[in-house]
Amino acid sequence: MEMYSKDDLERLMDKSISYLHSRKGKYSGYQECSVIYRNKSKKYFRNIMRKKGIMRTYIKDNNGDPQCPINNRLDGLFFSCNPSFETGQPPVSSPFGERRLCINAYDLLFRDDRRMYFSDFYCFNRGKRTHYVSIVVTTPGTYADNFCKSHLVPISRRRNPFIYCRRGSRTVRLSCGVWVEIFFTDDINIRYLMSQGMAHFEDCQSTGHSKPNGLPKNTYRNLCNLIDESYTDSEESSCYSDDYFEYPGYAYY
């Protein structure tokens, strides 16, 4: 399938921003993001720690929009960002595994020279209103960065509507209106981060497992699709309701 052009992605990003502007109550505005986190099985992380603690990137699957330019073209590691509204901490359960790696959000995303790119906006089920925005984080000069400069939409790390940190601050701010996921394109040395106090492991309740090759986006909502002709106004308006914001139950990690 032909991938989106940069112009297409700019239109998709505009749709995501319009969606954020429609959110109300606790789903509007921003919250602090102290850590980004990745859930997998205990076996997955045990194997990594036995091999010098280097978590290697691997190819992005088909989760989300099937025309997303990074699908099957870019290596990386997915992280979740959103904390629980009630506790400000990562959710107590995960559909991706019972072991969680937490990394300080500022140290991984903002302390060093990184670049950010918008890559996707999507949802899954017609009956559920959670929407996802995918942000790719690269190191300047790498293959991944060159690819993203050619195919994705660059966004400022200091001022964007999804996740940002103002210059001179260590406080990372995260949108409350969408589920923000980070696709980090470098290998990560977990042992080093832990030795510097930048990362830690914790256990959580496991409610499922990842799906091979990911899940495609819901194509029945014009809110997060570029081809709108087949949708009705009632379907569109239902997407803007504020009474449902779920922890994602589908996997791409």
N, C-alpha and C positions, 0 to 999 in steps of 0.2 A: 504494500500500500504506500502511496506517495506521502511523504512527510509534509507537515505544515511548513510554509514559508515564514520568514520573520514577520512579514505583514500579517499573516494569519495569526501568529502568536500574539502580536500586539493587539489584535482584535479580541482574542481570547482573554488576554490580561485585562483589557478594558471591561469585559464582561465580569471578571472576578472582582474588579474594583467597584463596579456598579452594585454587585451583590453585597459587598461589604457595606456600602453606603446605605443599603436598605435594611440592615440589621438593627434591632432595637434591644433595649434593656441590657442585660448582661452580655449579650452577643455583639454589642457595639463597643467601640473603644479598644483598649489594649490592656494587657496584663504583663507582669514580669515573668521572664523565662530564665530561670537560673541554670537549668541543665537541658541538654537534648539527650535522648535515650533510645536505645536499640534493644529490643527483646528477641531472644532466640532460645533454643534449648540449652540445657546445661552441657550437653555433649558438644555442641557447636563451640561454645566458649572454652571448654576444657581442651579441646583439640588446638585451639589458637594459643592458649597459654602454654601448652607443651612445646610449641614451635616458636619460641622467643617472644611470644605475645604480639606478633604482627597480624593485624586483621586486614586481609587482602581484599581489594575491590574485585567485583565481578560484573558481568554484563547486565545491563538493565533489561528487564523482561517487558512483557506487553501490558502491564497493569496501567489503567488509566486510558487516556485517549489513544486510539490505535495509530493516529497520525503524529503523535508526539515525536519530535526529531531524535530524542535520545534512545528510544526503544531499540534494543538489539544493536546499538551503535556506540554506546558509551559505558565504561566501567565505573562503578561507584558503590557506595554503601548508604542505605536509607536509615534516617533517624526521624523519630517523632519529636515534636516540640511542646505540644499543648499540655499544660498541667490541668489537674482537676480544679474546677471552679471553687469547690468547697475547701480544699486543703492547700492549693497552690503547689502541690507536689504531683509527680507523675501518677496516673491512675493505679489503683491497687491491683488491677487485673490486666491481662493482655491476651489477645488471640494469637500472638506470635511465639509464645514460649514463656517458660517459668523463670528464666534468668535475664536480668536487665543490666546493661552497661549504661551508666550515667556519666556524661562528660560535661564539664563546665561550658556553658554556651558561649560565654565571652572568649574563653581561652581557645576554643576550637574554631570559632567563626569570625572573630573580630580582632584578636590580639596580633596575629600575623597578617601579612599581606595576602588577602583573599579577594576573589571576585564572586559576585552573585548574579544569577540569571534566572528569569522566569521560564518555566518549561511546560507547565500543565495546569489546568483547572478542570475538575471533573467531580461527578458523584456516581454512586452505584445503583441503589434501589429507588424505585419510583415512590415507595411508601416512606422513605427516610430522607431527611433533609440535610444531612451532613455533606458539606462540600470540602474538597481538598485542593490545596495549591501546592505545587512542587517547585522548590527552589534548588537549583544546582549551585554548588559552591566549589570553586576551582582555585588552583594556585597559578598565578600569572606565568606565562611562558611554557606551560605544559601542553601536551597534546589535547587534553580535555578542555583546557582554556581556549585554545585555538579553535577547536570544534565548536565550542559554545559561542565564541565571538562571531562565527560564520552563520550559525543556525538558530540561536536563541536570542531572547531580549534581555540586555543587561539592565540591572537595577542597582541603585546606590545602596551600599550597606548602611549608610548613615541616615537615609531618608527614603523609605519605601513603605507601602501600606501593609506589608505582611510580617516582616521581622527586621528589626533595625537596632542600632546602638549609636547614639550620638557621639561625636568626636569628644574625647576627654572624659567620657563616662564608661563605666564597666557594667551598667545596667542594660540588659537586653530586653526590648519590648516586643510583644507578640500580639498579633491580631486575635481578638476573641471570636471573630465571626466565621472563621474557616479553620479547618484542620491543616496546619502547615507541616509539610514534610521536607526534610533536607536530604538532598542527594549529594553526598560528599565524595569527591573524585580522587582522593589520595588514600593510600594505605595508612593505617593508624597503628602506632606503636602503643598498645594498651599498657604494657609494663612501664614505659617511660611516663605516660600521663599519670599513672597511679603513683609512681615515685615522686612526682611533683605535686601531688595532691589535687590533680585536675580531673580525676576519674575514680569511680568506684563501682563495685558490683552490688546488686541487691536482688533478693528473691521476690517474686510476686505470684499471684494466682494465674494459672494458665487456663484460658477458656477455649483454646483451639490450636490451630497450626496454620502455616502459610499454604497458599494454593500454588501448585506448580504453574509457572509461566504467568502468574498474576490474573487479574480479572479486568475485562474491558469496562469502560465507562458506560453509564446509562445514556442511551441515545434518544430517550423520550422526553428530554427537557431542553428547551431552547436556551435556558439560562446558562448552561455551560457547554453548548454546542454551537458551532458556527453556521450550520444549516438549519434554518428555523421554520421552513414552510410547513412541516407536518405537525406542528404543535398548536395547542389551543391556549387561549388566554387563561382558562381555569387551571390548566396544568402549570403554566408559568407562575400564576399568583400563589399557588400552593407551596411553591418552593421558598417563598419569602416568610413563611410562618416562623415564629420564634419559639415554638413550644417543644422543639426537639433538637437536641445537639448531642449526638451519640459518640461514644468511643468507637472507632472504626472496627468492624468485624470482619474485614477482608484483608488479604495479605499480598504483599509484593516484595517482601524483604528478601 
